[in-house]
């Protein structure tokens, strides 16, 4: 790719100064974006997944601006030098022979110029000439500094980093039609990620859109935040605000119409005197889609609202069942299920919800939540609750009244409430009825879907014909989509499709849709659905992934079968999702299950049991490894405040709260350990971290987590023997041998790079290699933690072998040179 960029420089030198500056700006933009992409790919392939959090950068890079790549590289270059190559991207921070000014400073000056002159000012001939030359110089210096970060272009446009970095494959499409590109945006549409960009060309910079892999750099798993709530920043009335939320992403990228409904919902958001808003209508009309459309527009600063702006938005989808350690429980009343929406809000303040939150319900639970809200300096005007699908929570008349009373308590004490339901709930609220689309909106929706699905009878039909069809289908989005996709798949005309559909009533229509989709499924996709209706645990990204693993099918292939059907309601939270099978679809799958032979039925039941057992075991491990430790550490108000401040990124304030918490609770071993962890991971105060860790062990010599953290602190300080001492004690108190061997090996891997003598480095790496082999042999459990350990063991085996070979090669060359010099002498 270096040759590609140099060719563009030659093209630019044939242009006038003004044209040259404009084109070289695009070249530099493309070059910086390319290096950010390869940096993310390199971090994913070569570095520990738990030692850098790039979530904010990953999200912002979906719509990159010129200053963002410089900001990202300032953060990742030190990390890459630590874990990949010490001199990688030399010249970014340093003065070199080529340049007397570090590249990052030159690029920051370039960004300031871009914002001041081309962005908001005027460029004259003198400035054009000056900055055309400066930009060319910056690009040439970048090409030298980024040489190893620019991938090699192979046949079929496949990309791979050079051998010096381990021949890492680049999955992100940063080349299109053998040309470099400029990324415009990356977005998820119904679970499918797409990248839009332009070809870097002076003659024809055409736009394009391509699909991305499921685990791409814009949503990569190891860039996930451990927190359930995200922090977003918005601009309203030219003021900057921030708020925490757990909002799912949009449910559709073909949102059509609903102008009046959106306006009414927007007006309700502005009306602070109104505490409740009810969005109601029949299933399939798009109630949840409407609410999420507005809230995502709010998150994108499309509205100017007067203060107070919501500071916390909690989205909760009501469910009829709940998975506990005793198995699947069915709720008989509304209180247990509705209690979950209060607990969902409290997860904004707790990473793991303490046990006492499950021992109360109803009004006492709300009172407890109010205490936490006030303790964190929030009021009921700062919180917006979105309660989705509430019709599932009550059936009888009395239950509906009780449900309305519960809603009233939430609005009175907790925050403002938006409710979506198929019925008019028993509460005074601003009503927003959701009915069929207008004729014009229905026609527009059909045409948009037809264009994407290549349904030519629809695209070729006149507006009068399409209006008639939409009225026959009650202008209901779910039926309009079904018709268009049926025409696309069956290749029949509009009238034939209408005849086939209207031979059936509504329930039969859905059965027809399922049968059509079922017929187009592969054998493994069908088996996955049959297993899915047999499992008892909640259907989320983890259980779906386990089902696919049991069946032997890729998750993306299974999800593909959901995209064009209405088998399930999928709530997409961006990084996670939950799935609710439609009741009719559930019966349909059970009917299909009854058709298969007895031996196949036993197989499917066995696979479902494996999934349920996995879910129970996973929940048990999570409880053992996390809940007890966190509950014990954060039992005082100061400690809870410290945890909230850390979650907000306010590290110095969190440290102050930890110090007060220790004064308030001086005998809490878990608290000292958590403080040591914060100092070790988020500051350079290793000495203080070590002292806190030692105090934790003094208070509780069997604190296994504290022993591990203290071992890691010693390793970070370069004290291998001290770290080994504590990691061995952790093994005595229950940590698996494979985990302890892995941590010892990682410490030696990093230590070897800092030793002066190659022989010492080789010895250290050989010890690490031996420990990793033993760790792999002893890693025999089948839980998720052992799976993560195995992933890291395999990664460090490769890294260690590569580094050991490099040191051995250096030693051979040194011995050869020494022997040659002696012979010459």
Secondary structure as UniProt FT lines:
FT   HELIX           2..12
FT   TURN            13..14
FT   HELIX           17..46
FT   TURN            49..50
FT   HELIX           55..60
FT   HELIX           61..63
FT   TURN            66..67
FT   HELIX           68..83
FT   TURN            86..91
FT   HELIX           103..113
FT   HELIX           114..119
FT   HELIX           125..145
FT   HELIX           147..149
FT   STRAND          152..153
FT   HELIX           155..157
FT   STRAND          159..160
FT   HELIX           163..165
FT   STRAND          169..170
FT   STRAND          175..176
FT   TURN            177..178
FT   STRAND          179..189
FT   TURN            190..191
FT   STRAND          192..199
FT   STRAND          207..211
FT   TURN            214..215
FT   TURN            217..219
FT   HELIX           221..223
FT   STRAND          230..236
FT   TURN            237..238
FT   STRAND          239..245
FT   HELIX           259..270
FT   TURN            272..273
FT   STRAND          276..280
FT   TURN            283..284
FT   HELIX           287..299
FT   TURN            300..301
FT   STRAND          312..317
FT   STRAND          321..324
FT   TURN            325..326
FT   STRAND          327..330
FT   HELIX           335..346
FT   TURN            347..349
FT   HELIX           355..358
FT   HELIX           362..375
FT   TURN            376..377
FT   HELIX           380..382
FT   STRAND          383..388
FT   HELIX           390..393
FT   HELIX           397..409
FT   HELIX           410..414
FT   STRAND          416..421
FT   STRAND          430..433
FT   HELIX           439..453
FT   HELIX           456..460
FT   HELIX           463..472
FT   TURN            473..475
FT   HELIX           477..490
FT   HELIX           494..501
FT   TURN            502..503
FT   HELIX           506..519
FT   HELIX           523..532
FT   TURN            533..534
FT   HELIX           541..551
FT   HELIX           555..563
FT   STRAND          568..572
FT   STRAND          577..581
FT   HELIX           583..595
FT   HELIX           598..622
FT   HELIX           623..627
FT   HELIX           628..633
FT   HELIX           637..647
FT   TURN            648..649
FT   HELIX           651..664
FT   TURN            666..667
FT   HELIX           669..682
FT   HELIX           686..699
FT   TURN            701..702
FT   HELIX           704..716
FT   TURN            717..718
FT   HELIX           720..732
FT   TURN            733..734
FT   HELIX           737..752
FT   TURN            753..754
FT   HELIX           758..778
FT   HELIX           784..824
//
